[in-house]
Amino acid sequence: MINFKGAQFVSVAEAADMLNRTTESVRQLAKRHEVRHAKIRRRVYFRLSDLETLMSKKHDLPSFESLSLIEQSGNGFESVAAIAKANQYNETYLTRLVKQGKLVGYITISGEILIPRRSIDEFFEQKAVANIETL
């Protein structure tokens, strides 16, 4: 990672690692102008914030990295996979709830969806109340 004029830049290899893609697919992103890039001595670099924006737009979810450190540390986030395993739900179902706005969720630069613990608790409370009311 390189810091330049207050912005953080990553190499193609670092971007590929962050995005869980191959270096060639990351180069294609630059070639197709899907994400801004800079060339320095024949090397390609990406602004970290541009990669975050790319993931956020792709999944139509706000970026986890764009949250302040206070928001990140104060909310207790869990991954969709961990919630699904602990509560015996399907990951696809939980992802759909996030995209529908029924659960608050954030996308990480690697594509993982994180949900604040508060949002999970509220959702399961509402679901429990609805189940009791139908009895």
Phi and psi in radians as a Rosetta constraint file:
Dihedral C 1 N 2 CA 2 C 2 CIRCULARHARMONIC -2.107 0.35
Dihedral N 2 CA 2 C 2 N 3 CIRCULARHARMONIC 2.347 0.35
Dihedral C 2 N 3 CA 3 C 3 CIRCULARHARMONIC -1.747 0.35
Dihedral N 3 CA 3 C 3 N 4 CIRCULARHARMONIC 2.240 0.35
Dihedral C 3 N 4 CA 4 C 4 CIRCULARHARMONIC -2.503 0.35
Dihedral N 4 CA 4 C 4 N 5 CIRCULARHARMONIC 2.064 0.35
Dihedral C 4 N 5 CA 5 C 5 CIRCULARHARMONIC 0.897 0.35
Dihedral N 5 CA 5 C 5 N 6 CIRCULARHARMONIC 0.785 0.35
Dihedral C 5 N 6 CA 6 C 6 CIRCULARHARMONIC 1.412 0.35
Dihedral N 6 CA 6 C 6 N 7 CIRCULARHARMONIC -0.032 0.35
Dihedral C 6 N 7 CA 7 C 7 CIRCULARHARMONIC -1.947 0.35
Dihedral N 7 CA 7 C 7 N 8 CIRCULARHARMONIC 2.615 0.35
Dihedral C 7 N 8 CA 8 C 8 CIRCULARHARMONIC -1.764 0.35
Dihedral N 8 CA 8 C 8 N 9 CIRCULARHARMONIC 2.308 0.35
Dihedral C 8 N 9 CA 9 C 9 CIRCULARHARMONIC -2.095 0.35
Dihedral N 9 CA 9 C 9 N 10 CIRCULARHARMONIC 2.541 0.35
Dihedral C 9 N 10 CA 10 C 10 CIRCULARHARMONIC -2.185 0.35
Dihedral N 10 CA 10 C 10 N 11 CIRCULARHARMONIC 2.668 0.35
Dihedral C 10 N 11 CA 11 C 11 CIRCULARHARMONIC -1.315 0.35
Dihedral N 11 CA 11 C 11 N 12 CIRCULARHARMONIC 3.017 0.35
Dihedral C 11 N 12 CA 12 C 12 CIRCULARHARMONIC -1.042 0.35
Dihedral N 12 CA 12 C 12 N 13 CIRCULARHARMONIC -0.778 0.35
Dihedral C 12 N 13 CA 13 C 13 CIRCULARHARMONIC -1.096 0.35
Dihedral N 13 CA 13 C 13 N 14 CIRCULARHARMONIC -0.745 0.35
Dihedral C 13 N 14 CA 14 C 14 CIRCULARHARMONIC -1.158 0.35
Dihedral N 14 CA 14 C 14 N 15 CIRCULARHARMONIC -0.708 0.35
Dihedral C 14 N 15 CA 15 C 15 CIRCULARHARMONIC -1.104 0.35
Dihedral N 15 CA 15 C 15 N 16 CIRCULARHARMONIC -0.743 0.35
Dihedral C 15 N 16 CA 16 C 16 CIRCULARHARMONIC -1.066 0.35
Dihedral N 16 CA 16 C 16 N 17 CIRCULARHARMONIC -0.738 0.35
Dihedral C 16 N 17 CA 17 C 17 CIRCULARHARMONIC -1.109 0.35
Dihedral N 17 CA 17 C 17 N 18 CIRCULARHARMONIC -0.772 0.35
Dihedral C 17 N 18 CA 18 C 18 CIRCULARHARMONIC -1.144 0.35
Dihedral N 18 CA 18 C 18 N 19 CIRCULARHARMONIC -0.666 0.35
Dihedral C 18 N 19 CA 19 C 19 CIRCULARHARMONIC -1.581 0.35
Dihedral N 19 CA 19 C 19 N 20 CIRCULARHARMONIC -0.019 0.35
Dihedral C 19 N 20 CA 20 C 20 CIRCULARHARMONIC 0.989 0.35
Dihedral N 20 CA 20 C 20 N 21 CIRCULARHARMONIC 0.817 0.35
Dihedral C 20 N 21 CA 21 C 21 CIRCULARHARMONIC -2.267 0.35
Dihedral N 21 CA 21 C 21 N 22 CIRCULARHARMONIC 2.993 0.35
Dihedral C 21 N 22 CA 22 C 22 CIRCULARHARMONIC -1.428 0.35
Dihedral N 22 CA 22 C 22 N 23 CIRCULARHARMONIC 2.805 0.35
Dihedral C 22 N 23 CA 23 C 23 CIRCULARHARMONIC -1.102 0.35
Dihedral N 23 CA 23 C 23 N 24 CIRCULARHARMONIC -0.607 0.35
Dihedral C 23 N 24 CA 24 C 24 CIRCULARHARMONIC -1.143 0.35
Dihedral N 24 CA 24 C 24 N 25 CIRCULARHARMONIC -0.709 0.35
Dihedral C 24 N 25 CA 25 C 25 CIRCULARHARMONIC -1.184 0.35
Dihedral N 25 CA 25 C 25 N 26 CIRCULARHARMONIC -0.557 0.35
Dihedral C 25 N 26 CA 26 C 26 CIRCULARHARMONIC -1.205 0.35
Dihedral N 26 CA 26 C 26 N 27 CIRCULARHARMONIC -0.704 0.35
Dihedral C 26 N 27 CA 27 C 27 CIRCULARHARMONIC -1.071 0.35
Dihedral N 27 CA 27 C 27 N 28 CIRCULARHARMONIC -0.648 0.35
Dihedral C 27 N 28 CA 28 C 28 CIRCULARHARMONIC -1.124 0.35
Dihedral N 28 CA 28 C 28 N 29 CIRCULARHARMONIC -0.624 0.35
Dihedral C 28 N 29 CA 29 C 29 CIRCULARHARMONIC -1.014 0.35
Dihedral N 29 CA 29 C 29 N 30 CIRCULARHARMONIC -0.759 0.35
Dihedral C 29 N 30 CA 30 C 30 CIRCULARHARMONIC -1.189 0.35
Dihedral N 30 CA 30 C 30 N 31 CIRCULARHARMONIC -0.762 0.35
Dihedral C 30 N 31 CA 31 C 31 CIRCULARHARMONIC -1.100 0.35
Dihedral N 31 CA 31 C 31 N 32 CIRCULARHARMONIC -0.655 0.35
Dihedral C 31 N 32 CA 32 C 32 CIRCULARHARMONIC -1.503 0.35
Dihedral N 32 CA 32 C 32 N 33 CIRCULARHARMONIC 0.043 0.35
Dihedral C 32 N 33 CA 33 C 33 CIRCULARHARMONIC 1.056 0.35
Dihedral N 33 CA 33 C 33 N 34 CIRCULARHARMONIC 0.597 0.35
Dihedral C 33 N 34 CA 34 C 34 CIRCULARHARMONIC -1.413 0.35
Dihedral N 34 CA 34 C 34 N 35 CIRCULARHARMONIC -0.352 0.35
Dihedral C 34 N 35 CA 35 C 35 CIRCULARHARMONIC -2.540 0.35
Dihedral N 35 CA 35 C 35 N 36 CIRCULARHARMONIC 2.413 0.35
Dihedral C 35 N 36 CA 36 C 36 CIRCULARHARMONIC -1.155 0.35
Dihedral N 36 CA 36 C 36 N 37 CIRCULARHARMONIC 2.625 0.35
Dihedral C 36 N 37 CA 37 C 37 CIRCULARHARMONIC -2.600 0.35
Dihedral N 37 CA 37 C 37 N 38 CIRCULARHARMONIC 2.880 0.35
Dihedral C 37 N 38 CA 38 C 38 CIRCULARHARMONIC -2.266 0.35
Dihedral N 38 CA 38 C 38 N 39 CIRCULARHARMONIC 2.468 0.35
Dihedral C 38 N 39 CA 39 C 39 CIRCULARHARMONIC -1.857 0.35
Dihedral N 39 CA 39 C 39 N 40 CIRCULARHARMONIC 2.210 0.35
Dihedral C 39 N 40 CA 40 C 40 CIRCULARHARMONIC -2.248 0.35
Dihedral N 40 CA 40 C 40 N 41 CIRCULARHARMONIC 1.976 0.35
Dihedral C 40 N 41 CA 41 C 41 CIRCULARHARMONIC 0.879 0.35
Dihedral N 41 CA 41 C 41 N 42 CIRCULARHARMONIC 0.919 0.35
Dihedral C 41 N 42 CA 42 C 42 CIRCULARHARMONIC 1.196 0.35
Dihedral N 42 CA 42 C 42 N 43 CIRCULARHARMONIC 0.083 0.35
Dihedral C 42 N 43 CA 43 C 43 CIRCULARHARMONIC -1.808 0.35
Dihedral N 43 CA 43 C 43 N 44 CIRCULARHARMONIC 2.518 0.35
Dihedral C 43 N 44 CA 44 C 44 CIRCULARHARMONIC -1.789 0.35
Dihedral N 44 CA 44 C 44 N 45 CIRCULARHARMONIC 2.343 0.35
Dihedral C 44 N 45 CA 45 C 45 CIRCULARHARMONIC -2.245 0.35
Dihedral N 45 CA 45 C 45 N 46 CIRCULARHARMONIC 2.599 0.35
Dihedral C 45 N 46 CA 46 C 46 CIRCULARHARMONIC -2.097 0.35
Dihedral N 46 CA 46 C 46 N 47 CIRCULARHARMONIC 2.452 0.35
Dihedral C 46 N 47 CA 47 C 47 CIRCULARHARMONIC -1.265 0.35
Dihedral N 47 CA 47 C 47 N 48 CIRCULARHARMONIC 2.290 0.35
Dihedral C 47 N 48 CA 48 C 48 CIRCULARHARMONIC -0.992 0.35
Dihedral N 48 CA 48 C 48 N 49 CIRCULARHARMONIC -0.728 0.35
Dihedral C 48 N 49 CA 49 C 49 CIRCULARHARMONIC -1.108 0.35
Dihedral N 49 CA 49 C 49 N 50 CIRCULARHARMONIC -0.544 0.35
Dihedral C 49 N 50 CA 50 C 50 CIRCULARHARMONIC -1.216 0.35
Dihedral N 50 CA 50 C 50 N 51 CIRCULARHARMONIC -0.616 0.35
Dihedral C 50 N 51 CA 51 C 51 CIRCULARHARMONIC -1.183 0.35
Dihedral N 51 CA 51 C 51 N 52 CIRCULARHARMONIC -0.676 0.35
Dihedral C 51 N 52 CA 52 C 52 CIRCULARHARMONIC -1.093 0.35
Dihedral N 52 CA 52 C 52 N 53 CIRCULARHARMONIC -0.749 0.35
Dihedral C 52 N 53 CA 53 C 53 CIRCULARHARMONIC -1.109 0.35
Dihedral N 53 CA 53 C 53 N 54 CIRCULARHARMONIC -0.710 0.35
Dihedral C 53 N 54 CA 54 C 54 CIRCULARHARMONIC -1.006 0.35
Dihedral N 54 CA 54 C 54 N 55 CIRCULARHARMONIC -0.852 0.35
Dihedral C 54 N 55 CA 55 C 55 CIRCULARHARMONIC -1.153 0.35
Dihedral N 55 CA 55 C 55 N 56 CIRCULARHARMONIC -0.696 0.35
Dihedral C 55 N 56 CA 56 C 56 CIRCULARHARMONIC -1.083 0.35
Dihedral N 56 CA 56 C 56 N 57 CIRCULARHARMONIC -0.790 0.35
Dihedral C 56 N 57 CA 57 C 57 CIRCULARHARMONIC -1.186 0.35
Dihedral N 57 CA 57 C 57 N 58 CIRCULARHARMONIC -0.714 0.35
Dihedral C 57 N 58 CA 58 C 58 CIRCULARHARMONIC -1.047 0.35
Dihedral N 58 CA 58 C 58 N 59 CIRCULARHARMONIC -0.701 0.35
Dihedral C 58 N 59 CA 59 C 59 CIRCULARHARMONIC -1.752 0.35
Dihedral N 59 CA 59 C 59 N 60 CIRCULARHARMONIC -0.006 0.35
Dihedral C 59 N 60 CA 60 C 60 CIRCULARHARMONIC 0.945 0.35
Dihedral N 60 CA 60 C 60 N 61 CIRCULARHARMONIC 0.747 0.35
Dihedral C 60 N 61 CA 61 C 61 CIRCULARHARMONIC -2.352 0.35
Dihedral N 61 CA 61 C 61 N 62 CIRCULARHARMONIC 2.651 0.35
Dihedral C 61 N 62 CA 62 C 62 CIRCULARHARMONIC -1.168 0.35
Dihedral N 62 CA 62 C 62 N 63 CIRCULARHARMONIC 2.669 0.35
Dihedral C 62 N 63 CA 63 C 63 CIRCULARHARMONIC -1.403 0.35
Dihedral N 63 CA 63 C 63 N 64 CIRCULARHARMONIC 2.287 0.35
Dihedral C 63 N 64 CA 64 C 64 CIRCULARHARMONIC -1.112 0.35
Dihedral N 64 CA 64 C 64 N 65 CIRCULARHARMONIC -0.694 0.35
Dihedral C 64 N 65 CA 65 C 65 CIRCULARHARMONIC -1.146 0.35
Dihedral N 65 CA 65 C 65 N 66 CIRCULARHARMONIC -0.365 0.35
Dihedral C 65 N 66 CA 66 C 66 CIRCULARHARMONIC -1.378 0.35
Dihedral N 66 CA 66 C 66 N 67 CIRCULARHARMONIC -0.240 0.35
Dihedral C 66 N 67 CA 67 C 67 CIRCULARHARMONIC -1.214 0.35
Dihedral N 67 CA 67 C 67 N 68 CIRCULARHARMONIC 2.622 0.35
Dihedral C 67 N 68 CA 68 C 68 CIRCULARHARMONIC -1.217 0.35
Dihedral N 68 CA 68 C 68 N 69 CIRCULARHARMONIC 2.792 0.35
Dihedral C 68 N 69 CA 69 C 69 CIRCULARHARMONIC -1.059 0.35
Dihedral N 69 CA 69 C 69 N 70 CIRCULARHARMONIC -0.575 0.35
Dihedral C 69 N 70 CA 70 C 70 CIRCULARHARMONIC -1.135 0.35
Dihedral N 70 CA 70 C 70 N 71 CIRCULARHARMONIC -0.788 0.35
Dihedral C 70 N 71 CA 71 C 71 CIRCULARHARMONIC -1.123 0.35
Dihedral N 71 CA 71 C 71 N 72 CIRCULARHARMONIC -0.700 0.35
Dihedral C 71 N 72 CA 72 C 72 CIRCULARHARMONIC -1.124 0.35
Dihedral N 72 CA 72 C 72 N 73 CIRCULARHARMONIC -0.788 0.35
Dihedral C 72 N 73 CA 73 C 73 CIRCULARHARMONIC -1.437 0.35
Dihedral N 73 CA 73 C 73 N 74 CIRCULARHARMONIC -0.464 0.35
Dihedral C 73 N 74 CA 74 C 74 CIRCULARHARMONIC -1.462 0.35
Dihedral N 74 CA 74 C 74 N 75 CIRCULARHARMONIC -0.216 0.35
Dihedral C 74 N 75 CA 75 C 75 CIRCULARHARMONIC -1.755 0.35
Dihedral N 75 CA 75 C 75 N 76 CIRCULARHARMONIC -0.309 0.35
Dihedral C 75 N 76 CA 76 C 76 CIRCULARHARMONIC 1.080 0.35
Dihedral N 76 CA 76 C 76 N 77 CIRCULARHARMONIC 1.470 0.35
Dihedral C 76 N 77 CA 77 C 77 CIRCULARHARMONIC -1.602 0.35
Dihedral N 77 CA 77 C 77 N 78 CIRCULARHARMONIC 2.605 0.35
Dihedral C 77 N 78 CA 78 C 78 CIRCULARHARMONIC -2.304 0.35
Dihedral N 78 CA 78 C 78 N 79 CIRCULARHARMONIC 2.601 0.35
Dihedral C 78 N 79 CA 79 C 79 CIRCULARHARMONIC -1.346 0.35
Dihedral N 79 CA 79 C 79 N 80 CIRCULARHARMONIC 2.721 0.35
Dihedral C 79 N 80 CA 80 C 80 CIRCULARHARMONIC -1.015 0.35
Dihedral N 80 CA 80 C 80 N 81 CIRCULARHARMONIC -0.704 0.35
Dihedral C 80 N 81 CA 81 C 81 CIRCULARHARMONIC -1.064 0.35
Dihedral N 81 CA 81 C 81 N 82 CIRCULARHARMONIC -0.766 0.35
Dihedral C 81 N 82 CA 82 C 82 CIRCULARHARMONIC -1.163 0.35
Dihedral N 82 CA 82 C 82 N 83 CIRCULARHARMONIC -0.704 0.35
Dihedral C 82 N 83 CA 83 C 83 CIRCULARHARMONIC -1.155 0.35
Dihedral N 83 CA 83 C 83 N 84 CIRCULARHARMONIC -0.760 0.35
Dihedral C 83 N 84 CA 84 C 84 CIRCULARHARMONIC -1.055 0.35
Dihedral N 84 CA 84 C 84 N 85 CIRCULARHARMONIC -0.772 0.35
Dihedral C 84 N 85 CA 85 C 85 CIRCULARHARMONIC -1.157 0.35
Dihedral N 85 CA 85 C 85 N 86 CIRCULARHARMONIC -0.780 0.35
Dihedral C 85 N 86 CA 86 C 86 CIRCULARHARMONIC -1.217 0.35
Dihedral N 86 CA 86 C 86 N 87 CIRCULARHARMONIC -0.543 0.35
Dihedral C 86 N 87 CA 87 C 87 CIRCULARHARMONIC -1.949 0.35
Dihedral N 87 CA 87 C 87 N 88 CIRCULARHARMONIC 0.158 0.35
Dihedral C 87 N 88 CA 88 C 88 CIRCULARHARMONIC 0.973 0.35
Dihedral N 88 CA 88 C 88 N 89 CIRCULARHARMONIC 0.822 0.35
Dihedral C 88 N 89 CA 89 C 89 CIRCULARHARMONIC -1.979 0.35
Dihedral N 89 CA 89 C 89 N 90 CIRCULARHARMONIC 2.776 0.35
Dihedral C 89 N 90 CA 90 C 90 CIRCULARHARMONIC -1.404 0.35
Dihedral N 90 CA 90 C 90 N 91 CIRCULARHARMONIC 2.377 0.35
Dihedral C 90 N 91 CA 91 C 91 CIRCULARHARMONIC -1.028 0.35
Dihedral N 91 CA 91 C 91 N 92 CIRCULARHARMONIC -0.676 0.35
Dihedral C 91 N 92 CA 92 C 92 CIRCULARHARMONIC -1.098 0.35
Dihedral N 92 CA 92 C 92 N 93 CIRCULARHARMONIC -0.696 0.35
Dihedral C 92 N 93 CA 93 C 93 CIRCULARHARMONIC -1.088 0.35
Dihedral N 93 CA 93 C 93 N 94 CIRCULARHARMONIC -0.809 0.35
Dihedral C 93 N 94 CA 94 C 94 CIRCULARHARMONIC -1.140 0.35
Dihedral N 94 CA 94 C 94 N 95 CIRCULARHARMONIC -0.700 0.35
Dihedral C 94 N 95 CA 95 C 95 CIRCULARHARMONIC -1.081 0.35
Dihedral N 95 CA 95 C 95 N 96 CIRCULARHARMONIC -0.722 0.35
Dihedral C 95 N 96 CA 96 C 96 CIRCULARHARMONIC -1.100 0.35
Dihedral N 96 CA 96 C 96 N 97 CIRCULARHARMONIC -0.708 0.35
Dihedral C 96 N 97 CA 97 C 97 CIRCULARHARMONIC -1.079 0.35
Dihedral N 97 CA 97 C 97 N 98 CIRCULARHARMONIC -0.652 0.35
Dihedral C 97 N 98 CA 98 C 98 CIRCULARHARMONIC -1.157 0.35
Dihedral N 98 CA 98 C 98 N 99 CIRCULARHARMONIC -0.824 0.35
Dihedral C 98 N 99 CA 99 C 99 CIRCULARHARMONIC -1.165 0.35
Dihedral N 99 CA 99 C 99 N 100 CIRCULARHARMONIC -0.477 0.35
Dihedral C 99 N 100 CA 100 C 100 CIRCULARHARMONIC -1.447 0.35
Dihedral N 100 CA 100 C 100 N 101 CIRCULARHARMONIC -0.132 0.35
Dihedral C 100 N 101 CA 101 C 101 CIRCULARHARMONIC 1.493 0.35
Dihedral N 101 CA 101 C 101 N 102 CIRCULARHARMONIC 0.144 0.35
Dihedral C 101 N 102 CA 102 C 102 CIRCULARHARMONIC -1.388 0.35
Dihedral N 102 CA 102 C 102 N 103 CIRCULARHARMONIC -0.412 0.35
Dihedral C 102 N 103 CA 103 C 103 CIRCULARHARMONIC -2.196 0.35
Dihedral N 103 CA 103 C 103 N 104 CIRCULARHARMONIC 2.469 0.35
Dihedral C 103 N 104 CA 104 C 104 CIRCULARHARMONIC -1.379 0.35
Dihedral N 104 CA 104 C 104 N 105 CIRCULARHARMONIC 2.306 0.35
Dihedral C 104 N 105 CA 105 C 105 CIRCULARHARMONIC -2.543 0.35
Dihedral N 105 CA 105 C 105 N 106 CIRCULARHARMONIC 2.695 0.35
Dihedral C 105 N 106 CA 106 C 106 CIRCULARHARMONIC -2.285 0.35
Dihedral N 106 CA 106 C 106 N 107 CIRCULARHARMONIC 2.530 0.35
Dihedral C 106 N 107 CA 107 C 107 CIRCULARHARMONIC -1.722 0.35
Dihedral N 107 CA 107 C 107 N 108 CIRCULARHARMONIC 2.372 0.35
Dihedral C 107 N 108 CA 108 C 108 CIRCULARHARMONIC -1.544 0.35
Dihedral N 108 CA 108 C 108 N 109 CIRCULARHARMONIC 2.927 0.35
Dihedral C 108 N 109 CA 109 C 109 CIRCULARHARMONIC -1.095 0.35
Dihedral N 109 CA 109 C 109 N 110 CIRCULARHARMONIC -0.439 0.35
Dihedral C 109 N 110 CA 110 C 110 CIRCULARHARMONIC -1.513 0.35
Dihedral N 110 CA 110 C 110 N 111 CIRCULARHARMONIC -0.037 0.35
Dihedral C 110 N 111 CA 111 C 111 CIRCULARHARMONIC 1.694 0.35
Dihedral N 111 CA 111 C 111 N 112 CIRCULARHARMONIC 0.015 0.35
Dihedral C 111 N 112 CA 112 C 112 CIRCULARHARMONIC -1.403 0.35
Dihedral N 112 CA 112 C 112 N 113 CIRCULARHARMONIC 2.431 0.35
Dihedral C 112 N 113 CA 113 C 113 CIRCULARHARMONIC -1.697 0.35
Dihedral N 113 CA 113 C 113 N 114 CIRCULARHARMONIC 2.223 0.35
Dihedral C 113 N 114 CA 114 C 114 CIRCULARHARMONIC -1.973 0.35
Dihedral N 114 CA 114 C 114 N 115 CIRCULARHARMONIC 2.439 0.35
Dihedral C 114 N 115 CA 115 C 115 CIRCULARHARMONIC -2.136 0.35
Dihedral N 115 CA 115 C 115 N 116 CIRCULARHARMONIC 2.317 0.35
Dihedral C 115 N 116 CA 116 C 116 CIRCULARHARMONIC -1.132 0.35
Dihedral N 116 CA 116 C 116 N 117 CIRCULARHARMONIC 2.456 0.35
Dihedral C 116 N 117 CA 117 C 117 CIRCULARHARMONIC -0.952 0.35
Dihedral N 117 CA 117 C 117 N 118 CIRCULARHARMONIC -0.704 0.35
Dihedral C 117 N 118 CA 118 C 118 CIRCULARHARMONIC -0.986 0.35
Dihedral N 118 CA 118 C 118 N 119 CIRCULARHARMONIC -0.753 0.35
Dihedral C 118 N 119 CA 119 C 119 CIRCULARHARMONIC -1.144 0.35
Dihedral N 119 CA 119 C 119 N 120 CIRCULARHARMONIC -0.699 0.35
Dihedral C 119 N 120 CA 120 C 120 CIRCULARHARMONIC -1.116 0.35
Dihedral N 120 CA 120 C 120 N 121 CIRCULARHARMONIC -0.842 0.35
Dihedral C 120 N 121 CA 121 C 121 CIRCULARHARMONIC -1.044 0.35
Dihedral N 121 CA 121 C 121 N 122 CIRCULARHARMONIC -0.774 0.35
Dihedral C 121 N 122 CA 122 C 122 CIRCULARHARMONIC -1.092 0.35
Dihedral N 122 CA 122 C 122 N 123 CIRCULARHARMONIC -0.722 0.35
Dihedral C 122 N 123 CA 123 C 123 CIRCULARHARMONIC -1.111 0.35
Dihedral N 123 CA 123 C 123 N 124 CIRCULARHARMONIC -0.822 0.35
Dihedral C 123 N 124 CA 124 C 124 CIRCULARHARMONIC -1.202 0.35
Dihedral N 124 CA 124 C 124 N 125 CIRCULARHARMONIC -0.541 0.35
Dihedral C 124 N 125 CA 125 C 125 CIRCULARHARMONIC -1.115 0.35
Dihedral N 125 CA 125 C 125 N 126 CIRCULARHARMONIC -0.842 0.35
Dihedral C 125 N 126 CA 126 C 126 CIRCULARHARMONIC -1.070 0.35
Dihedral N 126 CA 126 C 126 N 127 CIRCULARHARMONIC -0.696 0.35
Dihedral C 126 N 127 CA 127 C 127 CIRCULARHARMONIC -1.147 0.35
Dihedral N 127 CA 127 C 127 N 128 CIRCULARHARMONIC -0.709 0.35
Dihedral C 127 N 128 CA 128 C 128 CIRCULARHARMONIC -1.141 0.35
Dihedral N 128 CA 128 C 128 N 129 CIRCULARHARMONIC -0.747 0.35
Dihedral C 128 N 129 CA 129 C 129 CIRCULARHARMONIC -1.097 0.35
Dihedral N 129 CA 129 C 129 N 130 CIRCULARHARMONIC -0.755 0.35
Dihedral C 129 N 130 CA 130 C 130 CIRCULARHARMONIC -1.076 0.35
Dihedral N 130 CA 130 C 130 N 131 CIRCULARHARMONIC -0.685 0.35
Dihedral C 130 N 131 CA 131 C 131 CIRCULARHARMONIC -1.162 0.35
Dihedral N 131 CA 131 C 131 N 132 CIRCULARHARMONIC -0.680 0.35
Dihedral C 131 N 132 CA 132 C 132 CIRCULARHARMONIC -1.179 0.35
Dihedral N 132 CA 132 C 132 N 133 CIRCULARHARMONIC -0.717 0.35
Dihedral C 132 N 133 CA 133 C 133 CIRCULARHARMONIC -1.159 0.35
Dihedral N 133 CA 133 C 133 N 134 CIRCULARHARMONIC -0.449 0.35
Dihedral C 133 N 134 CA 134 C 134 CIRCULARHARMONIC -1.451 0.35
Dihedral N 134 CA 134 C 134 N 135 CIRCULARHARMONIC -0.165 0.35
